[in-house]
Amino acid sequence: MARHRHAVATALLAALPLAALALFFVYPVAGMVGRGFVPDGRFEPGAVLEVLARPRVHRVLWFTLWSAAAGTLLSLVLGLPTAYALHRLRFPGRDLLRAVVVVPFVLPTVVVGVAFRQLIAPSGPLGGLGLDGSAVAIVAALAFFNVSVVVRTVGTFWESMDPRREEAAAALGATPWQVLRTVTLPALRPGIVSAASVVFLFCSTAFGVVLTMGGLRYANVETEIYLLTTQELDLTAAAALSVLQLLVVTGLLVLAARVRRSPPAARTARLLPRPRWTHAPVLLWTALTLVLLLAPLASLVAASLRRGEDWGLENYRALATTGADNALLVPVTEALVTSLEVALVAASLALLLGTVVAYLVSRPGGGRPRQLLDGVFMLPLGVSAVTVGFGFLVTLDRPPLDLRSSSLLVPVAQAMVALPLVVRTVAPVLRSVDDRQRQAAASLGAGPLRVLATVDVPAAWRALLAAAGFGFAVSLGEFGATSFLARDDDPTLPVVIYRLIGRPGAENFGMAMAASVVLAATTTAVMLAVQRLRGGSVGVL
Amino acid sequence: MALRVEGLSVRFEGTAVVDDVDLGLAAGSVLAVLGPSGCGKSTLLRTIAGLERPAAGRVLLEGRDLARVPTHRRGFALMFQDGQLFEHLDVAGNVGYPLRLRRRGRQERRRRVAELLDLVGLGGYDARLPTTLSGGERQRVALARALAVEPRLLLLDEPLSALDRGLRERLAADLHDILRAAGVTAVLVTHDQEEAFAVADTMAVMREGRLVQQGSLADVWAHPVDGWTARFLGYAEVLDGDRARTFRRLVAPDASWEAVALRRSALRLDPRGSLEATVEEARLTPELVRLRLDVDGLGVLPGVASPAAVVRAGERVRVSLDPARTAPLPGPA
């Protein structure tokens, strides 16, 4: 009887997030895809296959693949030595540098795109290299984002690896290079593969960066879906690409889940060594990486402080206006307020739903249904945010659900995008609670709610706060879905930035720079607070 | 002397972890460095291996200063408490690892790995993965790997401490025989005096970074240098002051020592014994009865009785004293 009641309670609890996912994710995505497959009330799979045969689609697919592969490779090349320096050596300022490395990852994609363009524009500091609008620049920007994923994921593995294993090899006669090749790298392999697969996923679904930097020459699947839906109104092609992307990304996620392994618990509390002369190459490489990470940001800040030849806060003062030639309908400051409000609502929604899901998937036992639940809520990672946004537009615009004019439209969409990250942040912490602690509490007379309050919540409250901050930051920077849904008279900050850089005039450009700095600073502040809370826990995925 | 350590000091953050240590070790012999955890013995071992840098002093092998020789060129082998096997390699891969580093041919490698696995009693384990091995098997593999290239010096860091008691005793005996069979020079650090006695020929006792005593096993055991060392070696009681003088009058009236260490079995229940005592407590263990005795004139001391004896608390008994189970201390207690 008790068991039966327990099952009913679990099912009821699962119903809430499942209903939200069905209504605000599956339904819109299905609606969007359906429009493509059933253009005039007739199911026409032939049209979809025809799309996949187009030469332009081939070019897009090829670019998506190789830019993601190159971005992943570059992230690894820059990230691995940095992971070593920041996680296996001890020197003053190391913790600050660890925080610096994370900053790019949480920056809104639009900001990164803008920062890179500013850096390599013909008038910019690196204008002489002629990289503006080149694929090299896009790959560099992709790596810029993802170096931190490599550093965090591999660094955590590296940190928990017992150095004595390498010492044993050295004592047996292995040179430092042989130790690296025969002991260290094999032991790090799960971490490296896991980081690489996640980075590849992020690179291949990048939207804001490719849209702002690719121009007309380069498009990946994500930006192509955007162009097809908004410019060419070719919904069949957009749907075809969406489905293809969903299949490939789901495959990648399954693969990533398979190779994903938590780093082994640290076995020694040994003090990390201070750098020696032999570490000079690694430290130089790390310094170079940090410079590469900081250069676009520094260039962005510099550009925001300049109007033509004059330096000053002119661009920041202009944020209270609607820009030159009234480029915007509302001042940037108002958009910032909108962004913060939206992010607050979206983060709350994502936290509520994500915590319920995390609670359910972290219960011991449960087997397949729980694994499935876990997987289902990772789906938003695999579906183009553009598809979600457009799906909202085409499905939630009529009864029974007419949200077109609701102020909840944008936050709900963003909450769906942030949901997997919330689950990924909270679930591992709940899972790490030894179930015997719950059993001990229960045996001492604690009811299920009391167990939750005295065992799970104390273990997870940091993760909950961190997840809330995470959701907030993701929502602040969200651009893919929001670009469809935000109304012109009530836009969010990333949307405003994108609009400003599309308008002529030094004033609008300067405002875009200043707005990017403000957005970046806000997001970074939130993420650094989160970083402090999470302590040394594992990476995003 | 194969290995010499001269005036070696190692500092961490300004604190001397190893403080002015001198050691010598003859070729083919096994030295146990014995000390409680945190005494610096592992750091001493790591410094000999070249993994830590000395703040002062030298490590010499066959007269050659090793200061500028990096770990991997010293030709040593290091074996840790938990083996540190390479999890991605099978047993044969682990044992053959140093052979592959030295580019030995496949044939030779296979032959040598088989030979070594036989030596450590794991013949036929070649294809097993480390994760499928028990703790004792892992340590045997680690030992075979360490012996694979006939190290000039084998360094063992608490090699048996992670194992449970029965296994530890068996493996300690095996380790003793294997080291002799391989004719290897070895330094073993441990906090367990039984492990040291089972495996080594000579012993050095370390306390708070300093070497307090060094000598043959029998010598160190029979003549601990002070009360702390005696207690650490397993002596049950150390007497000093008036009690030591009273005790001295009983066992060696002509001697001049001021402190003495007693093993638990120094006082034994014996109807013909020369001392009288009151039993304060009697506790049965598998091999004997452990007693706490209030000995007339000497106060409370430990003692033993055979398990067949019937002793109760409060009883008056006679006890005999075995001077061979006591050790006069040259220094203060």
Interface residues (C-beta under 8 A of the other chain):
Chain A: D162 R164 R165 E167 A168 A169 A170 A171 L172 G173 A174 T175 P176 Q178 V179 T182 V183 P186 A187 R189 R267 L271
Chain B: F12 R46 A49 L51 P70 T71 H72 R73 R74 G75 F76 A77 L78 M79 F80 D82 Q84 F86 E87 H88 Y97 P98 L101 R102 A142 R145 A146 A148 V149 L155
